[in-house]
């Protein structure tokens, strides 16, 4: 795992290119603490910071193809099927001077051109310069595990693993995109390719970008798709599906254990990480190291199941205990690494966990992330099914009671009356054809935080509709998919890459030079799961039914039957009372709020005062507080905002909100 950067185009000149590339690489040092390199030529440049995992002695980058000047790559990630691809290329007459997966990508490009990306099974982002064609190829993995950002200045395109490297480009100044902020306060993340930074885009997952003769072409090479016939796959026996699923996931885990360093595993205590850890323990030689987060507050803590699973597997297990006192001092650093405002504090404990992993000398860990999106594990999917069931008899007093079976970790929900449950979950039940039907309650809850937007910001966002922007991105076949598949698609293409794999994933782990690998996000597993009948994924209100059935023989019954408890962390209470941190108080002060101009100063002051005294109770208020705080910290870290007013701008062409 590494950090990459570079440019293609007429500037900067040869005399300044190397210096710029070195500064860009230095900004990515945390991603690749082992070594670095730069290469610059006429009209292009590449830089690299390396986290050495495969072929430690010979895998330095940027790497030039053997025997061919001008074919050079800077590559971040891992190609897990590189062993098989290497053999294929040798049979086709290719020669290798290293044992690295990096050289495999170079030779694969030499054999197949840009279409080489379709043969890769991995988590990657790379930039490949073809000197023969004077062409730069940028590519990103199918689901967006590894980041890749780009921006244009004149005729030159700059790119990097993190925006921190782009900030080294002369003349570029960070400005917050108001539309992106509105989308974050709706979906928890901007809609790709938009980012929190004005004039900076991300290369969307599953896309490649070709830059040649001043022209830029961006196109998809892979897209998540579901069957249009809801009966597709129903003729297959469930036992056969479970057997093939087990085989696929076992192989996905096997190839993700390929490394020249020790590989550990995250163990949350849920079924997903337990499956991955059990497979790793069986496939990997030696005694597996496992890692987890525990909490002082029993509402968040899962230490019991974690310890039980670690004991069952016989792993060397370590955990990092996290309470409110640990979150507040870290939060500013977390926002800086996330590079975007966030609505949850959950990335902070994962930042600490990655630090523990690195402390043990481990560079690579497996994770169970992705199973909930791929096999319908979130409560949101059950919630949408109940809402559709309730919509058939909207006057029923019994059907809304099913909502009490959702979110068992929210104690107050079980005490709500049928009327209250129907009022909250039963909104827009007459709009089942709405493409965003499954996600409207979450959007409404999260979007409530927008009540704290300033009048200036609301004015700038007039006419901007985050929901409409998402609908506009949905594929043409979306309306013909099963409702569960529609909900899965939205979750897998918004929250997963935009927040789970970035703010909670890549950014927190790579802050400590730790690479995370995700067997459930092997594209073969994803494509197979997409064809599994919905009833085998969500059986009544039993989430991930077929996954549990496939691995029941390998796991303790208490794990297989355990109801999902989503990963959460203390929110506003982390910043209350004796846990207060001066930087947090300064960012949330009335003067700072007024100077930034993003939020209503009076409303925010009341919210902040309550948070400081006792913490907040509702999801909306917690999301609002954390969102406001992280936005204020983002503005200080990246835009240097201490004073000033936002500029008025048309929402379709966002400008700075902090001058």
N, C-alpha and C positions, 0 to 999 in steps of 0.2 A: 504494500500500500504506500502511496506516495502523494506528492503534490506536483502538479504540472502547470506550465504557463508558457506564454509566447505571443508572437504576433505574426501577421502576414500582411504585406503592403509596403508602400514606399518609405514609411518612417517608422522608427527613428533611423538616423544615419549609422553607418558602420562604426563610427567613432564613439557613439553613445549607446549602441544596442547592447553590448556586453554588460555595461554598467547597469542599464535598466533591467536586464534579465537577471542579473545577480541580486538586485534589490527585490525583484518579484519572487525569486527563489527563497530569499531570506525571510520574506513574509509568510512563506509556507513551511518553514523549518520544522514546526511542530508535527506536520504531517509526515515528514521524512527526516528524522533526526540523524540517520546513519551517514549519509553523504549527499553531495549535490553536484550539478554540472550545468553548463550552458553551452549552446552552440549558436552562432549567428552567421548568416550569409546575406547576400544581396536580396532584399525583399522578404526576409523571414528570420525568425529567431525562436529558439526553444530553450526552456529552462526546466530543471527537475530537482526535486528533493526526494531522496529515497528512503523508504523503510524496507530493509532487505529481508525478504522472506523466502524467495526461491533463487537458487544459484547465487548465494551470497558473495562469492568471490568474483564472479564474472558478469554480473547483471547490471553494471553501471549504465546510467542514462544521462542525457539523450544517447540513444544507440543508433549506429549506422549499420545498414545491411551489409553483410559480408560481400566483398568483391564488387560493390556497386556504390560509388559515391553519389550522394544526393538523395538517398532514401533513408530518412532519419525519423525516429519516433521518440516522443516523451509520453510515457504511459503510466496511468494510475489505476491500480486494481490488480485483479488476478483473473487469469483464464484457466478455469478449473479442468477443462478438457484438453489442455495443451499437450499432454503426453500422447493422446490419440491423434491430435492434429499434427504433431511433430512427425509421427510415424507415417501418416498420410503423405506429408510433404517429402520425406526422405524417399518414399516409394516413387514419387514424381520427379526425383532427381535433385532435390534441394539439399544443400549442405549447411551444417550448423557449426559455429565455433564456440557456442555457449550452451548451457543446459537450461537457460531461462525461458519463461513463457513470453517475455518481451520479444525475443528474436523470432519466436513462432508467429507473432502478429505481423512482424515485418515480412517474413517469408510468405505468410498467407496472403498479404496484400500483393506481393510480387506475383503470386499465382492467380489471384481472383479479383484484384482491384478492390474498389470500395465495397463490393459484395462480400468481401471476407467477413464482415461483421455478422452476417447471418449464420456463420459456422461457429461463432464463439459462444461458449457457455461460461459466463462469468459476470463479475461485477467490475465494470471498467469505465474509464473515460480516457481517451487518448487523442493526441495530435500527431499526425504523420505527414511529414513534408516529402513530397515527390518532386525532386529536383528536375527530373526529365520533363515532366508535364508542367512544372512551375505551379503546383497545386498543393493546397493544404487540406487534409481530411481530418475533421473532428468527429468523434463518435462517442456515444454514451450508452451504457447497458440498458437492457430492455425495461426494467422497472424503476430505474433511477436511484440505485444504491449509491453510486459515486457521482459527485457534482461536477458540473462544467459550465462556467459562465463566460459570456462574451460581450463585447461592446465595440462600437465603431467610432473612430475619430478620423474624419475625412475619409481617405481611401484605405486606411489601415484598420484591420480588425485585431483586437487584443483578446486573449482568452486566458483562463486560469481556473484552477480547482476551487479557489475561494476569491471573493471580491477583494479581500485584503491585499492580494497581489496586484489587482487592477488599480488599486489606490496609489500604486507607485508610478503609474503612467503620468507624465507631465501634462498638466492641463485638465486632469479629471478630478472633479470634486464631488463627493458623495452628497446626494440629495434624496429625500424620502419621496417615494411615489404614493400619492394619496389614494389612488385606485387600489394599489397593492395593499395599503393599510386597511381599506374597507373590506377587501377580500380576506385578509387575515382575521378581521373581526367578524367574518361570516363562516369561513371554512377552516380556520386555524393556520392557513398558509395562502400565499398568492397562487393564482391559477397560472400554471406554466404556459408560456415562457416568461411571464412577468416575474419580477423580483421586487424586493423592498427598495432597491436602488433605481432611481430614475435613470433611464438610458442604459441600463445593464439588463441583459436577458440571460436566461439559462437555456442551454440546449435541452429540449424536452427528452424524457426517457424514451428509449427505442428509436432515436433519431440520429441521423448523421448530417454533417454540414460540410459542403464542398466550397472552397474559396479558390477561384481561379480567374486570372485576368481581370481582377477587380469585381467579379460577380460572385454573389453568395447564393448558394442553393441549400435549403434545408428540407429534408424529406424523411418520412418514417421508413424504417426497415422492419418493424415489428409492432403489432398492436394487439391488445387484449380483445378477444372476441368470444362470444357465447353462441350456442346453437339457436337458430331461429325457430326450429320446431321444438316445442316444449317436451315432446315425447322422445326426443333423441336420447339414446342411451338407456331407456327404460327396459329394454329387452335383456340387457345384461344382468346376470345374477349379482346381487350385492356382494357375495363372497368373492366372486371373480374380480370385481372392482377393488375390493379391499386388498386382495392379494397383489394386484398390479400396482396399487398405490404404495403398498409396503415396499415392493421391489424398487420402484422409482425413487422414493424418498431415501431408501437405504443407499442407493447409488449416488444420489445428490449429496448425501452426507459424506460418503466415501471419498468422492473427488474433492470435497471441500476440506478434507484433512491433509491434502497434499501441501507440504511445506517443508523447508529445511530447518524449521524451528518448531518448538513445541506448540501445540494447539490446545487451548482451553475451551470452556463452554460456560455460557451464562445459564443459570438455573433459577427460575423465578418461583417454582413450585406448582406452576400450571401444567396442563397436559402438553402444550407445544414444546416448551424448553425441556420437559422431561423426556419426550420422544427423541429430540435431537441429542440430548446428553446420553440417553441409553444407547442410541445407535453409535455415538462416538466412543463410548466406553467399550462397546463390543468390537468396533472396527480398528481402534487405535491401539498400538502397543503401549505398554506401561500403564500407570495409574493416572486417570484423567483428573485434571484440576478443574473444579467448578467454582463459580462465583455468583453472589447474589447480593441484593439490597434488602436490608431489614429496616423497620421503623419503630420508633418508640411508641407511636400511636397504634393500638390494635386495629383501628379502622383501615389502616394501610398495610399492616404487617402481614407477611406470609412466611415467616421464618419456620413455623411448624412443618408445613408441607415441604419446604426447601430442605430442611434437615432430614426429614423422612426419606426423601428421594435420594439425597446424597448418601445416606446410610445404605439404602437399597442397592445403589450402584457401586458403593465402596470407593467413592471419589475423594480426593483431597480437597476439602471444601473450605472456602473462606468467604466471609461476608463483610460488608461495610454497613454499619448502623447509622441511620440518618434520621435526624429530628429537625424540628424547626430551627434550632440553633445552628445547624450546619448549612441550611439552605440560604439564608439571608446573606452571609458573607461571600458566598460563591456566585450569587445571582448576576452580578454585573459581568463577571468573567464568562458566565454561561451565555449571556446575551451577545457578548463580543464574539464568541466562537460560533454561535448560531447565525449571526449576521442578519437576523431579522427579528422583529418583535414577536413575542410568543405569549400565549394566553394561559400557559400552565407552568408550574414550577418543576414538573416531572423531569425535565432534562438535568437538573442540578444533581440529584442522587446518582444518575447514570454517569455524570462527569466524575463524581467521586469514585464510582465503581471502576471506571476505566483506569483511574489513577492507581487503584489497588492492584489491578491486573498487571499494569506496567511495573509496579513495585516488585512483583513476583518475577519479573523478567519475561513475561508472556507478551508476545506481539500479536497473536491471532486468537480470536475467540469465536465460537459458533453461537448462534442465537436462534430462538424460535420465532422471531418476528416474521410476519407475513402469513402465518397460518390462519389468523382471524379473517383476513381479507380473502384468502384463497378458498377456505372451507366454511365461510359464513359463521364466524365465531363471536362476533360482537353482539351485544344486547340490542343494538340498533336494528339488526336484521329481524330479531324476534319482535321488537316493538312495531316494525313496519307490518309484519304478518298479522299481529293482533289488531292494528289499526284497520287493515283491510277486512279482517273478520268482523270488527265492530261496525264498519261502514255498511255491512249488509243489513244490520238492524240498528240504525242510529239511535233509536229510542230505548234500546235495551238497557236495564240497570245491571244485568249480570255480566255482560260481555266486558264492560270497562274494568270489572274486578280482576280480569286477567292481567291488567297492567301492574297489579301488586306483585306479580311473580317476576317482574323485571327488576333489575338493579337491586338485588337483595342487600348490597352494601350500603344502600341509602335507607337508613332506618325509618325516616319520616314518611317514606312512600307507602309503607304498609298500613299506615294509620289514616290515609286519605280516604274520603268518602267517594262513592261511585261518581257523584256529580263533579267533584274536584278532579278525579282522574280523567273523566270524560272531557272536562273543560281544557285540561292541559294536553292530553295525548290525542284528543278527538278533533283537533282543529283540521279544517279542510278535508274532512272525510269524504266530502262529495267531489273531491278532485283526484280520484284514483288515477286518472289518465295523466296527471301532472308528472313530467319526467323526474322531478325532484321530490315526489311524494314521500319516499322513504326518509329523506333527510330534512324535510321542512321543520320538524320539531327541534332538531339540533340547531339548525340555522336560526330559528327564532330565539332559542335560549342563548346561543352565542351572540347573535346579533343584538340582543338587548344591551350589550355593552356599548353599542353605538349611541345610546342615550347620552353618553358622556362626551361625544364629539363636540367640538366648539362650533359656534355658528359659522365661522369662516370655513372650517373644514366641510361642514354640511353643505354650504353654498358651493364649494368647489366640486362636491360630489353630486350635485344636482343632475339628474338624468342618468347617473351611473347605477347599474343594477347588477350586483354580483351574481345573483341567481340566473339572470338572463345570459350573463357572460359564460357561465358554466353550461347552460343548455345549448348555447351556440357551438360549444366544443364537442358535444356528444356525437357519436358516429351515427350515420344514417340508419343503420339497422337497429339502433337502441330500442326503439318503440316496439320491435317485434320479439324482444327477449322476455323471458320470464321475469316477473317483478323482483324475485330474489337476485337474479343475475344483474338486473339494472342497478340495484342497491350495491352489489358487490363491485360493479364497474366503477361507480362513483367513488366508493371508498378506496379502491385500489389505484385510482388515477388522481386523486386529490390528497386526502389525508396521508396515505402511505408514503408517497415520494416527497410531499411537501412538508410534512412534519415528522412522522414516525421515523423515516429513514434518514432525515436530515437533522432537524433540531434535536431529536432524541437519539439519533443513530450515528451516522458518519461524523458529525461535528463534535459530539461529546467524546467519542472514542479516539478520533484522530487528534484531538487536542492533546492527547497523551501518547500519540504514536501507536495506537492500537487498531488493528484491522478486525472488523466484524464480518462474519460470513453467515449467509442465510439459506440453509437447505430448502426451506419451504418456497423460496423465491427462484429456485431453478426453473427455467422457462418450460422444461418438460413437465414438471410437477404442476405448474400453473395451467398449461394447456390441457393436461389430462383432467385436472380438477374442474376446468370450465365445462367439460363434457359430462361430468357427473350429474345425474338428475337432482334437481333442487331438494326433493324429499329425502335424499340420502345425506344431504349436507345439513339441512335443518329439519329434523324429525320431530314434529310437534314443536315443543320449545326446547328440545335438546340440541344444542349447537354442536357443530363439527361431528355429527353422528358417525359418518363413515370413517373419519380419521380415528375416532375413539375405538371403533370396532376393529380397525386394521391393526392397532397396536395394543389392544387390551391384553393379549397374552404376555407382553413384554413389560408391563407397568403394574405397580401395586393398584389394587381395586380402588383405594382411596384417592388416587390420582386420576384414574380413568373416569370415575364418577363425580369428580369435583366440579362444582359449578364455577364458571369463569369469574374470576375477580380481576377486573382490569387494573393495570398498573397505574397507581396514582401517588401523589405526594402532598403533604400539607401545603396549602395555598397561602392566603393572606395572613394566616396565623404565624407563618414563618417570619413575618416582618413586624409582629406585634410585641409590645412590652419590652422586656429585657433583651429581646433578640434584635432590637433596632440597630441599624448600621448607618453611619453618617452619610455615606454616599447615597443610600436609599432615601433618607430624609431630605437630602438636598435635591435629588431628582424629582421628588414629589412635593416640594415646597410650592407655595402659591406663586412666588416670583418665577420659578422655573417653568411651571405650567403656563403662566401668562406669556412668558417670553417665547416659548415654543409655539404657542398658538394652536395647538392641535386639539386640546380638550377644554371643556367648560371649567373654568377655575373654581367657581363656587361649588358646583356639583362634585368635582374631584376632591375639593378640600373636605367636604362632608364624608365622602367615601374613605379618603385616606385617614381622617381622624378616627372613624370607627375601626378601620383596619388596625391602626396603631394601638388602640385601646383594648380591643377584644378579638379582633379578627372578624371575618365576614362569614355568613352562613350560606347564602344562596349561590348557586352555580353562576348565575349572571353577574353578581357583584364580585365574586372571586375572579371570574374571567376578565371583568372590566378592570379591576385593580391590577392584576398581573399584566394585562395588556397595556394599560397606561404606563405602568412602571417600566416595562421592558421597552416601550416606544421611547420614553424619555431617556433611558439609558442608551438605546440605539443611537438617538440623535446626538448624544454627547460623545459616544465612541467614534462615530463615523462622520457625522456632519459638523462636529465641533460646535454644537448649538448651546450657547449660554444665554443669548439674548436675541431679540429680533421678532418679526412678525411673519406669518406665512404669506407667500405671494398668492394672489388670485390666479387661477388657471382653469382652462377648460379641462373637463374630466377625461376627455379622449386623448389629450396630450399633456400628461401630468408634468408639473414642474415642482420645484422645491417647495416644501412646506416649512422650511426653516432657513431664512436668509440671514 
